[in-house]
Amino acid sequence: MRLLFVGTHNGGGGTESHFVTLAKAMLAEGHEVAAVVRPNTPIQNALLNTGVQLFDGVFRNAFDPRGTSSVWRACGKFKPDWIVGSFSKEYWPLAIIARLRGVKLALFKHMDYPLKPATHYFIPRLAHRFIVISNFMRDNFIARGIEPKRVQILYNPLDLEYFKPDARLRQSSREHFGYADDDIVVGFVGAMHPDKGMLPLCDAINQAMALMPQLKAIWVGDGLAVVDLNAKIQNGGYANRHIWHTWSNDVRPYYSAMDILAVPTIGRETFGRVSIEAQAMGVPVLCSNNGGLPETFLPDITGKLITSGDVVAWRQAIIDIAGDDQIRRGFSENGRNWVENKFSSAAIAKQFTQLLESSENL
Protein backbone atom coordinates (compact mmCIF):
# COMPACT_ATOMS: atom_id res chain seq x y z
CA MET A 1 0.00 0.00 0.00
CA ARG A 2 0.95 3.61 -0.52
CA LEU A 3 0.27 5.65 2.62
CA LEU A 4 0.32 9.44 2.86
CA PHE A 5 0.53 10.56 6.49
CA VAL A 6 -0.50 14.17 7.16
CA GLY A 7 0.60 15.87 10.36
CA THR A 8 1.58 19.53 10.30
CA HIS A 9 1.43 20.12 14.05
CA ASN A 10 4.54 21.73 15.53
CA GLY A 11 4.50 19.98 18.93
CA GLY A 12 6.48 17.05 20.23
CA GLY A 13 4.07 15.14 22.48
CA GLY A 14 2.35 11.78 22.44
CA THR A 15 0.32 12.31 19.25
CA GLU A 16 3.44 13.36 17.38
CA SER A 17 5.36 10.35 18.71
CA HIS A 18 2.53 8.07 17.58
CA PHE A 19 2.55 9.68 14.11
CA VAL A 20 6.31 9.23 13.65
CA THR A 21 6.52 5.71 15.07
CA LEU A 22 3.59 4.43 13.02
CA ALA A 23 4.89 5.98 9.78
CA LYS A 24 8.30 4.38 10.29
CA ALA A 25 6.74 1.07 11.29
CA MET A 26 4.57 0.94 8.17
CA LEU A 27 7.65 1.64 6.06
CA ALA A 28 9.45 -1.23 7.79
CA GLU A 29 6.41 -3.42 7.14
CA GLY A 30 7.06 -2.97 3.41
CA HIS A 31 4.60 -0.21 2.50
CA GLU A 32 5.49 2.94 0.58
CA VAL A 33 5.16 5.87 2.96
CA ALA A 34 5.14 9.64 2.47
CA ALA A 35 4.22 12.44 4.86
CA VAL A 36 3.07 16.05 4.66
CA VAL A 37 4.69 17.79 7.64
CA ARG A 38 5.50 21.27 8.85
CA PRO A 39 9.19 22.20 8.26
CA ASN A 40 11.56 22.38 11.23
CA THR A 41 9.30 20.55 13.66
CA PRO A 42 9.87 17.46 15.81
CA ILE A 43 7.84 15.38 13.36
CA GLN A 44 9.91 16.43 10.36
CA ASN A 45 13.19 16.07 12.23
CA ALA A 46 12.26 12.57 13.37
CA LEU A 47 11.37 11.47 9.83
CA LEU A 48 14.40 12.91 8.03
CA ASN A 49 16.61 10.25 6.44
CA THR A 50 14.25 7.41 7.37
CA GLY A 51 13.06 6.59 3.86
CA VAL A 52 9.73 8.36 4.34
CA GLN A 53 9.18 10.78 1.44
CA LEU A 54 8.54 14.24 2.91
CA PHE A 55 6.40 17.10 1.62
CA ASP A 56 6.21 20.51 3.30
CA GLY A 57 2.83 21.73 4.47
CA VAL A 58 1.10 23.74 7.20
CA PHE A 59 -2.50 23.74 8.44
CA ARG A 60 -2.88 26.69 10.79
CA ASN A 61 -6.58 25.87 10.94
CA ALA A 62 -9.12 23.78 9.03
CA PHE A 63 -9.65 26.55 6.49
CA ASP A 64 -6.00 27.17 5.65
CA PRO A 65 -5.80 26.91 1.82
CA ARG A 66 -2.02 26.47 1.94
CA GLY A 67 -2.34 23.24 3.87
CA THR A 68 -5.04 21.96 1.56
CA SER A 69 -2.99 22.76 -1.55
CA SER A 70 0.08 21.06 -0.04
CA VAL A 71 -1.81 17.81 0.53
CA TRP A 72 -3.46 18.06 -2.88
CA ARG A 73 -0.07 18.39 -4.58
CA ALA A 74 1.40 15.56 -2.49
CA CYS A 75 -1.47 13.32 -3.57
CA GLY A 76 -0.77 14.18 -7.20
CA LYS A 77 2.91 13.31 -6.88
CA PHE A 78 2.73 10.33 -4.52
CA LYS A 79 -0.65 8.87 -5.57
CA PRO A 80 -1.54 7.28 -2.22
CA ASP A 81 -4.02 4.49 -1.58
CA TRP A 82 -4.69 5.91 1.89
CA ILE A 83 -4.41 9.30 3.57
CA VAL A 84 -3.70 8.98 7.30
CA GLY A 85 -4.44 11.93 9.62
CA SER A 86 -3.97 12.44 13.35
CA PHE A 87 -4.85 16.06 14.14
CA SER A 88 -8.44 17.30 14.39
CA LYS A 89 -7.85 20.63 12.62
CA GLU A 90 -6.91 18.60 9.53
CA TYR A 91 -9.93 16.26 9.56
CA TRP A 92 -12.22 18.25 7.26
CA PRO A 93 -9.61 19.21 4.64
CA LEU A 94 -8.41 15.61 4.48
CA ALA A 95 -11.96 14.29 4.21
CA ILE A 96 -12.69 16.62 1.28
CA ILE A 97 -9.38 15.88 -0.49
CA ALA A 98 -9.84 12.12 -0.03
CA ARG A 99 -13.31 12.27 -1.58
CA LEU A 100 -12.23 14.42 -4.51
CA ARG A 101 -9.12 12.33 -5.13
CA GLY A 102 -10.85 8.98 -4.69
CA VAL A 103 -8.42 8.04 -1.91
CA LYS A 104 -9.38 6.12 1.23
CA LEU A 105 -9.04 7.97 4.54
CA ALA A 106 -7.96 6.83 8.02
CA LEU A 107 -8.26 9.30 10.88
CA PHE A 108 -6.89 8.87 14.40
CA LYS A 109 -8.44 10.46 17.48
CA HIS A 110 -6.02 10.69 20.42
CA MET A 111 -7.87 12.88 22.91
CA ASP A 112 -11.10 11.93 24.62
CA TYR A 113 -13.21 15.04 24.26
CA PRO A 114 -16.46 15.47 22.31
CA LEU A 115 -16.23 16.61 18.72
CA LYS A 116 -18.25 19.55 17.45
CA PRO A 117 -21.72 18.41 16.34
CA ALA A 118 -21.10 18.48 12.57
CA THR A 119 -17.68 16.83 12.95
CA HIS A 120 -19.12 14.25 15.35
CA TYR A 121 -21.76 13.26 12.83
CA PHE A 122 -19.94 13.44 9.51
CA ILE A 123 -16.25 12.67 10.08
CA PRO A 124 -16.67 9.05 11.31
CA ARG A 125 -18.88 8.52 8.25
CA LEU A 126 -16.59 10.25 5.77
CA ALA A 127 -13.48 8.44 7.04
CA HIS A 128 -13.09 4.85 5.94
CA ARG A 129 -11.40 4.20 9.28
CA PHE A 130 -11.99 6.29 12.41
CA ILE A 131 -9.48 5.01 14.96
CA VAL A 132 -9.07 5.62 18.69
CA ILE A 133 -6.21 4.50 20.91
CA SER A 134 -7.97 2.62 23.72
CA ASN A 135 -11.12 0.68 24.56
CA PHE A 136 -11.87 3.42 27.06
CA MET A 137 -12.05 5.97 24.23
CA ARG A 138 -14.07 3.68 21.99
CA ASP A 139 -16.67 3.12 24.70
CA ASN A 140 -16.96 6.88 25.26
CA PHE A 141 -17.43 7.68 21.58
CA ILE A 142 -20.06 4.98 21.26
CA ALA A 143 -21.80 6.40 24.33
CA ARG A 144 -21.83 9.78 22.57
CA GLY A 145 -23.76 8.28 19.68
CA ILE A 146 -21.20 7.06 17.13
CA GLU A 147 -22.09 3.65 15.72
CA PRO A 148 -19.80 0.89 17.08
CA LYS A 149 -18.91 -0.29 13.57
CA ARG A 150 -17.48 3.16 12.80
CA VAL A 151 -14.94 3.22 15.66
CA GLN A 152 -11.85 1.01 15.56
CA ILE A 153 -8.99 0.63 18.06
CA LEU A 154 -5.27 0.69 17.44
CA TYR A 155 -2.97 1.04 20.41
CA ASN A 156 0.11 3.27 20.47
CA PRO A 157 3.11 1.67 18.76
CA LEU A 158 6.47 1.69 20.53
CA ASP A 159 9.95 1.45 19.02
CA LEU A 160 11.56 -1.28 21.14
CA GLU A 161 14.99 -0.65 19.70
CA TYR A 162 14.78 2.85 21.13
CA PHE A 163 13.09 1.99 24.43
CA LYS A 164 14.94 -0.96 25.90
CA PRO A 165 16.80 -1.86 29.10
CA ASP A 166 20.37 -0.54 29.07
CA ALA A 167 22.60 -1.42 32.00
CA ARG A 168 25.29 1.10 31.05
CA LEU A 169 22.76 3.90 30.69
CA ARG A 170 21.27 2.98 34.05
CA GLN A 171 24.66 3.13 35.72
CA SER A 172 25.63 6.44 34.13
CA SER A 173 22.22 8.00 34.82
CA ARG A 174 22.20 7.02 38.48
CA GLU A 175 25.76 8.27 38.90
CA HIS A 176 24.77 11.55 37.24
CA PHE A 177 21.88 12.03 39.66
CA GLY A 178 23.93 10.92 42.66
CA TYR A 179 21.94 7.78 43.48
CA ALA A 180 23.54 5.04 45.55
CA ASP A 181 23.17 1.37 44.61
CA ASP A 182 20.62 0.77 47.36
CA ASP A 183 18.53 3.87 46.64
CA ILE A 184 15.03 3.14 45.34
CA VAL A 185 13.92 5.81 42.87
CA VAL A 186 10.28 6.49 42.06
CA GLY A 187 9.69 8.77 39.08
CA PHE A 188 7.06 10.82 37.30
CA VAL A 189 7.28 11.75 33.60
CA GLY A 190 4.73 14.00 31.91
CA ALA A 191 2.93 17.30 31.79
CA MET A 192 2.96 19.14 35.11
CA HIS A 193 -0.78 19.73 35.22
CA PRO A 194 -2.92 19.11 38.31
CA ASP A 195 -5.03 16.55 36.41
CA LYS A 196 -1.93 14.40 36.04
CA GLY A 197 -2.00 13.77 39.78
CA MET A 198 1.55 14.67 40.69
CA LEU A 199 0.48 16.71 43.74
CA PRO A 200 -1.19 13.88 45.68
CA LEU A 201 1.62 11.63 44.45
CA CYS A 202 4.13 13.99 46.04
CA ASP A 203 2.24 13.75 49.34
CA ALA A 204 2.32 9.95 49.11
CA ILE A 205 6.04 9.92 48.32
CA ASN A 206 6.87 12.26 51.20
CA GLN A 207 4.90 10.03 53.58
CA ALA A 208 6.71 6.96 52.27
CA MET A 209 10.07 8.73 52.60
CA ALA A 210 9.38 9.13 56.33
CA LEU A 211 9.48 5.32 56.58
CA MET A 212 12.09 4.52 53.90
CA PRO A 213 15.41 6.41 54.13
CA GLN A 214 16.56 4.95 50.81
CA LEU A 215 13.55 6.25 48.84
CA LYS A 216 14.24 9.02 46.30
CA ALA A 217 12.07 10.80 43.72
CA ILE A 218 12.67 12.25 40.28
CA TRP A 219 10.18 14.48 38.45
CA VAL A 220 10.41 15.16 34.69
CA GLY A 221 8.14 17.65 32.93
CA ASP A 222 6.88 21.20 32.60
CA GLY A 223 3.58 22.93 33.24
CA LEU A 224 1.50 25.18 35.43
CA ALA A 225 1.71 22.87 38.46
CA VAL A 226 5.50 23.02 38.75
CA VAL A 227 5.21 25.85 41.30
CA ASP A 228 2.75 23.90 43.45
CA LEU A 229 4.84 20.75 43.16
CA ASN A 230 7.97 22.60 44.23
CA ALA A 231 6.11 24.00 47.24
CA LYS A 232 5.10 20.50 48.31
CA ILE A 233 8.66 19.30 47.88
CA GLN A 234 10.13 22.17 49.86
CA ASN A 235 7.57 21.88 52.66
CA GLY A 236 7.46 18.11 52.82
CA GLY A 237 10.56 17.65 54.92
CA TYR A 238 12.60 15.68 52.36
CA ALA A 239 13.47 18.24 49.68
CA ASN A 240 17.03 16.94 49.31
CA ARG A 241 15.65 13.57 48.18
CA HIS A 242 13.68 15.03 45.24
CA ILE A 243 15.02 16.02 41.82
CA TRP A 244 13.04 17.96 39.21
CA HIS A 245 14.05 18.33 35.57
CA THR A 246 12.34 20.22 32.78
CA TRP A 247 10.95 18.22 29.86
CA SER A 248 13.51 16.41 27.71
CA ASN A 249 13.11 15.06 24.19
CA ASP A 250 15.04 11.99 25.34
CA VAL A 251 13.52 10.59 28.53
CA ARG A 252 15.45 7.32 28.47
CA PRO A 253 18.13 8.46 30.96
CA TYR A 254 15.37 9.28 33.45
CA TYR A 255 13.57 5.96 33.01
CA SER A 256 16.94 4.22 33.35
CA ALA A 257 17.56 5.90 36.70
CA MET A 258 14.17 4.79 38.07
CA ASP A 259 13.12 1.68 39.92
CA ILE A 260 9.41 2.55 39.68
CA LEU A 261 7.38 4.86 37.41
CA ALA A 262 4.21 6.40 38.84
CA VAL A 263 1.33 7.41 36.55
CA PRO A 264 -1.14 8.89 39.06
CA THR A 265 -3.58 10.70 36.74
CA ILE A 266 -6.72 12.03 38.42
CA GLY A 267 -8.17 13.61 35.26
CA ARG A 268 -9.14 11.73 32.09
CA GLU A 269 -6.26 9.67 30.69
CA THR A 270 -6.97 8.31 27.23
CA PHE A 271 -4.06 5.87 27.21
CA GLY A 272 -0.77 6.54 29.01
CA ARG A 273 2.20 6.25 26.68
CA VAL A 274 4.74 6.79 29.48
CA SER A 275 3.51 3.57 31.07
CA ILE A 276 4.46 1.42 28.09
CA GLU A 277 7.72 3.33 27.55
CA ALA A 278 8.80 2.62 31.12
CA GLN A 279 7.84 -1.06 30.94
CA ALA A 280 9.76 -1.42 27.68
CA MET A 281 12.82 -0.22 29.58
CA GLY A 282 12.22 -2.71 32.39
CA VAL A 283 10.68 -0.27 34.88
CA PRO A 284 7.67 -1.43 36.96
CA VAL A 285 4.68 0.92 36.90
CA LEU A 286 2.15 2.17 39.41
CA CYS A 287 -0.94 3.43 37.58
CA SER A 288 -4.22 4.94 38.69
CA ASN A 289 -7.47 3.22 37.76
CA ASN A 290 -8.20 6.00 35.33
CA GLY A 291 -9.39 5.98 31.72
CA GLY A 292 -7.20 3.92 29.41
CA LEU A 293 -4.34 3.47 31.87
CA PRO A 294 -5.41 -0.05 32.95
CA GLU A 295 -5.03 -1.11 29.32
CA THR A 296 -1.31 -0.22 29.31
CA PHE A 297 -0.11 -2.83 31.81
CA LEU A 298 -1.01 -6.06 33.62
CA PRO A 299 -2.01 -5.42 37.25
CA ASP A 300 0.03 -7.48 39.73
CA ILE A 301 2.16 -8.80 36.85
CA THR A 302 3.91 -5.75 35.40
CA GLY A 303 2.78 -3.18 37.96
CA LYS A 304 0.08 -2.11 40.39
CA LEU A 305 -3.35 -0.55 39.81
CA ILE A 306 -4.18 2.04 42.49
CA THR A 307 -7.23 4.15 43.24
CA SER A 308 -6.90 7.56 41.60
CA GLY A 309 -6.06 10.34 44.10
CA ASP A 310 -5.94 8.05 47.17
CA VAL A 311 -2.79 9.28 48.94
CA VAL A 312 -2.84 6.48 51.53
CA ALA A 313 -3.17 3.79 48.86
CA TRP A 314 -0.37 5.31 46.80
CA ARG A 315 1.89 5.61 49.84
CA GLN A 316 1.34 1.95 50.70
CA ALA A 317 1.89 0.78 47.13
CA ILE A 318 5.16 2.72 46.94
CA ILE A 319 6.31 1.21 50.24
CA ASP A 320 5.31 -2.31 49.17
CA ILE A 321 7.04 -2.19 45.78
CA ALA A 322 10.07 -0.17 46.86
CA GLY A 323 10.64 -2.56 49.73
CA ASP A 324 10.60 -5.79 47.72
CA ASP A 325 13.41 -6.37 45.21
CA GLN A 326 11.91 -9.66 44.05
CA ILE A 327 8.57 -8.10 43.11
CA ARG A 328 10.31 -5.32 41.20
CA ARG A 329 12.48 -7.80 39.28
CA GLY A 330 9.42 -9.84 38.32
CA PHE A 331 7.48 -6.79 37.22
CA SER A 332 10.50 -5.61 35.23
CA GLU A 333 10.89 -8.86 33.27
CA ASN A 334 7.16 -9.27 32.69
CA GLY A 335 6.75 -5.66 31.60
CA ARG A 336 9.27 -5.86 28.80
CA ASN A 337 7.68 -9.07 27.48
CA TRP A 338 4.17 -7.61 27.75
CA VAL A 339 5.04 -4.48 25.79
CA GLU A 340 6.90 -6.45 23.14
CA ASN A 341 3.85 -8.63 22.49
CA LYS A 342 1.21 -5.93 22.82
CA PHE A 343 2.66 -2.58 21.71
CA SER A 344 5.78 -3.11 19.61
CA SER A 345 5.84 -1.04 16.44
CA ALA A 346 6.08 -4.24 14.37
CA ALA A 347 3.00 -5.74 16.02
CA ILE A 348 0.98 -2.53 15.69
CA ALA A 349 2.03 -2.09 12.03
CA LYS A 350 0.70 -5.57 11.24
CA GLN A 351 -2.58 -4.74 13.01
CA PHE A 352 -2.85 -1.44 11.14
CA THR A 353 -2.22 -3.21 7.84
CA GLN A 354 -4.97 -5.71 8.61
CA LEU A 355 -7.30 -2.88 9.64
CA LEU A 356 -6.73 -1.03 6.35
CA GLU A 357 -6.99 -4.16 4.23
CA SER A 358 -10.23 -5.28 5.84
CA SER A 359 -13.29 -4.81 3.66
CA GLU A 360 -15.42 -3.55 6.57
CA ASN A 361 -16.75 0.02 6.51
CA LEU A 362 -15.51 0.74 2.99
C-alpha positions in Angstrom: 0.0 0.0 0.0 1.0 3.6 -0.5 0.3 5.7 2.6 0.3 9.4 2.9 0.5 10.6 6.5 -0.5 14.2 7.2 0.6 15.9 10.4 1.6 19.5 10.3 1.4 20.1 14.1 4.5 21.7 15.5 4.5 20.0 18.9 6.5 17.0 20.2 4.1 15.1 22.5 2.4 11.8 22.4 0.3 12.3 19.3 3.4 13.4 17.4 5.4 10.3 18.7 2.5 8.1 17.6 2.6 9.7 14.1 6.3 9.2 13.7 6.5 5.7 15.1 3.6 4.4 13.0 4.9 6.0 9.8 8.3 4.4 10.3 6.7 1.1 11.3 4.6 0.9 8.2 7.6 1.6 6.1 9.5 -1.2 7.8 6.4 -3.4 7.1 7.1 -3.0 3.4 4.6 -0.2 2.5 5.5 2.9 0.6 5.2 5.9 3.0 5.1 9.6 2.5 4.2 12.4 4.9 3.1 16.1 4.7 4.7 17.8 7.6 5.5 21.3 8.8 9.2 22.2 8.3 11.6 22.4 11.2 9.3 20.6 13.7 9.9 17.5 15.8 7.8 15.4 13.4 9.9 16.4 10.4 13.2 16.1 12.2 12.3 12.6 13.4 11.4 11.5 9.8 14.4 12.9 8.0 16.6 10.3 6.4 14.3 7.4 7.4 13.1 6.6 3.9 9.7 8.4 4.3 9.2 10.8 1.4 8.5 14.2 2.9 6.4 17.1 1.6 6.2 20.5 3.3 2.8 21.7 4.5 1.1 23.7 7.2 -2.5 23.7 8.4 -2.9 26.7 10.8 -6.6 25.9 10.9 -9.1 23.8 9.0 -9.7 26.6 6.5 -6.0 27.2 5.7 -5.8 26.9 1.8 -2.0 26.5 1.9 -2.3 23.2 3.9 -5.0 22.0 1.6 -3.0 22.8 -1.5 0.1 21.1 0.0 -1.8 17.8 0.5 -3.5 18.1 -2.9 -0.1 18.4 -4.6 1.4 15.6 -2.5 -1.5 13.3 -3.6 -0.8 14.2 -7.2 2.9 13.3 -6.9 2.7 10.3 -4.5 -0.7 8.9 -5.6 -1.5 7.3 -2.2 -4.0 4.5 -1.6 -4.7 5.9 1.9 -4.4 9.3 3.6 -3.7 9.0 7.3 -4.4 11.9 9.6 -4.0 12.4 13.3 -4.9 16.1 14.1 -8.4 17.3 14.4 -7.8 20.6 12.6 -6.9 18.6 9.5 -9.9 16.3 9.6 -12.2 18.3 7.3 -9.6 19.2 4.6 -8.4 15.6 4.5 -12.0 14.3 4.2 -12.7 16.6 1.3 -9.4 15.9 -0.5 -9.8 12.1 0.0 -13.3 12.3 -1.6 -12.2 14.4 -4.5 -9.1 12.3 -5.1 -10.9 9.0 -4.7 -8.4 8.0 -1.9 -9.4 6.1 1.2 -9.0 8.0 4.5 -8.0 6.8 8.0 -8.3 9.3 10.9 -6.9 8.9 14.4 -8.4 10.5 17.5 -6.0 10.7 20.4 -7.9 12.9 22.9 -11.1 11.9 24.6 -13.2 15.0 24.3 -16.5 15.5 22.3 -16.2 16.6 18.7 -18.2 19.6 17.5 -21.7 18.4 16.3 -21.1 18.5 12.6 -17.7 16.8 13.0 -19.1 14.2 15.4 -21.8 13.3 12.8 -19.9 13.4 9.5 -16.3 12.7 10.1 -16.7 9.1 11.3 -18.9 8.5 8.2 -16.6 10.2 5.8 -13.5 8.4 7.0 -13.1 4.8 5.9 -11.4 4.2 9.3 -12.0 6.3 12.4 -9.5 5.0 15.0 -9.1 5.6 18.7 -6.2 4.5 20.9 -8.0 2.6 23.7 -11.1 0.7 24.6 -11.9 3.4 27.1 -12.1 6.0 24.2 -14.1 3.7 22.0 -16.7 3.1 24.7 -17.0 6.9 25.3 -17.4 7.7 21.6 -20.1 5.0 21.3 -21.8 6.4 24.3 -21.8 9.8 22.6 -23.8 8.3 19.7 -21.2 7.1 17.1 -22.1 3.6 15.7 -19.8 0.9 17.1 -18.9 -0.3 13.6 -17.5 3.2 12.8 -14.9 3.2 15.7 -11.8 1.0 15.6 -9.0 0.6 18.1 -5.3 0.7 17.4 -3.0 1.0 20.4 0.1 3.3 20.5 3.1 1.7 18.8 6.5 1.7 20.5 10.0 1.4 19.0 11.6 -1.3 21.1 15.0 -0.7 19.7 14.8 2.8 21.1 13.1 2.0 24.4 14.9 -1.0 25.9 16.8 -1.9 29.1 20.4 -0.5 29.1 22.6 -1.4 32.0 25.3 1.1 31.1 22.8 3.9 30.7 21.3 3.0 34.1 24.7 3.1 35.7 25.6 6.4 34.1 22.2 8.0 34.8 22.2 7.0 38.5 25.8 8.3 38.9 24.8 11.5 37.2 21.9 12.0 39.7 23.9 10.9 42.7 21.9 7.8 43.5 23.5 5.0 45.5 23.2 1.4 44.6 20.6 0.8 47.4 18.5 3.9 46.6 15.0 3.1 45.3 13.9 5.8 42.9 10.3 6.5 42.1 9.7 8.8 39.1 7.1 10.8 37.3 7.3 11.8 33.6 4.7 14.0 31.9 2.9 17.3 31.8 3.0 19.1 35.1 -0.8 19.7 35.2 -2.9 19.1 38.3 -5.0 16.5 36.4 -1.9 14.4 36.0 -2.0 13.8 39.8 1.5 14.7 40.7 0.5 16.7 43.7 -1.2 13.9 45.7 1.6 11.6 44.5 4.1 14.0 46.0 2.2 13.8 49.3 2.3 10.0 49.1 6.0 9.9 48.3 6.9 12.3 51.2 4.9 10.0 53.6 6.7 7.0 52.3 10.1 8.7 52.6 9.4 9.1 56.3 9.5 5.3 56.6 12.1 4.5 53.9 15.4 6.4 54.1 16.6 4.9 50.8 13.6 6.3 48.8 14.2 9.0 46.3 12.1 10.8 43.7 12.7 12.2 40.3 10.2 14.5 38.4 10.4 15.2 34.7 8.1 17.6 32.9 6.9 21.2 32.6 3.6 22.9 33.2 1.5 25.2 35.4 1.7 22.9 38.5 5.5 23.0 38.8 5.2 25.9 41.3 2.7 23.9 43.5 4.8 20.8 43.2 8.0 22.6 44.2 6.1 24.0 47.2 5.1 20.5 48.3 8.7 19.3 47.9 10.1 22.2 49.9 7.6 21.9 52.7 7.5 18.1 52.8 10.6 17.6 54.9 12.6 15.7 52.4 13.5 18.2 49.7 17.0 16.9 49.3 15.7 13.6 48.2 13.7 15.0 45.2 15.0 16.0 41.8 13.0 18.0 39.2 14.0 18.3 35.6 12.3 20.2 32.8 11.0 18.2 29.9 13.5 16.4 27.7 13.1 15.1 24.2 15.0 12.0 25.3 13.5 10.6 28.5 15.5 7.3 28.5 18.1 8.5 31.0 15.4 9.3 33.5 13.6 6.0 33.0 16.9 4.2 33.4 17.6 5.9 36.7 14.2 4.8 38.1 13.1 1.7 39.9 9.4 2.6 39.7 7.4 4.9 37.4 4.2 6.4 38.8 1.3 7.4 36.5 -1.1 8.9 39.1 -3.6 10.7 36.7 -6.7 12.0 38.4 -8.2 13.6 35.3 -9.1 11.7 32.1 -6.3 9.7 30.7 -7.0 8.3 27.2 -4.1 5.9 27.2 -0.8 6.5 29.0 2.2 6.3 26.7 4.7 6.8 29.5 3.5 3.6 31.1 4.5 1.4 28.1 7.7 3.3 27.5 8.8 2.6 31.1 7.8 -1.1 30.9 9.8 -1.4 27.7 12.8 -0.2 29.6 12.2 -2.7 32.4 10.7 -0.3 34.9 7.7 -1.4 37.0 4.7 0.9 36.9 2.2 2.2 39.4 -0.9 3.4 37.6 -4.2 4.9 38.7 -7.5 3.2 37.8 -8.2 6.0 35.3 -9.4 6.0 31.7 -7.2 3.9 29.4 -4.3 3.5 31.9 -5.4 0.0 33.0 -5.0 -1.1 29.3 -1.3 -0.2 29.3 -0.1 -2.8 31.8 -1.0 -6.1 33.6 -2.0 -5.4 37.2 0.0 -7.5 39.7 2.2 -8.8 36.8 3.9 -5.7 35.4 2.8 -3.2 38.0 0.1 -2.1 40.4 -3.3 -0.5 39.8 -4.2 2.0 42.5 -7.2 4.2 43.2 -6.9 7.6 41.6 -6.1 10.3 44.1 -5.9 8.1 47.2 -2.8 9.3 48.9 -2.8 6.5 51.5 -3.2 3.8 48.9 -0.4 5.3 46.8 1.9 5.6 49.8 1.3 1.9 50.7 1.9 0.8 47.1 5.2 2.7 46.9 6.3 1.2 50.2 5.3 -2.3 49.2 7.0 -2.2 45.8 10.1 -0.2 46.9 10.6 -2.6 49.7 10.6 -5.8 47.7 13.4 -6.4 45.2 11.9 -9.7 44.1 8.6 -8.1 43.1 10.3 -5.3 41.2 12.5 -7.8 39.3 9.4 -9.8 38.3 7.5 -6.8 37.2 10.5 -5.6 35.2 10.9 -8.9 33.3 7.2 -9.3 32.7 6.7 -5.7 31.6 9.3 -5.9 28.8 7.7 -9.1 27.5 4.2 -7.6 27.8 5.0 -4.5 25.8 6.9 -6.4 23.1 3.8 -8.6 22.5 1.2 -5.9 22.8 2.7 -2.6 21.7 5.8 -3.1 19.6 5.8 -1.0 16.4 6.1 -4.2 14.4 3.0 -5.7 16.0 1.0 -2.5 15.7 2.0 -2.1 12.0 0.7 -5.6 11.2 -2.6 -4.7 13.0 -2.8 -1.4 11.1 -2.2 -3.2 7.8 -5.0 -5.7 8.6 -7.3 -2.9 9.6 -6.7 -1.0 6.4 -7.0 -4.2 4.2 -10.2 -5.3 5.8 -13.3 -4.8 3.7 -15.4 -3.6 6.6 -16.8 0.0 6.5 -15.5 0.7 3.0 
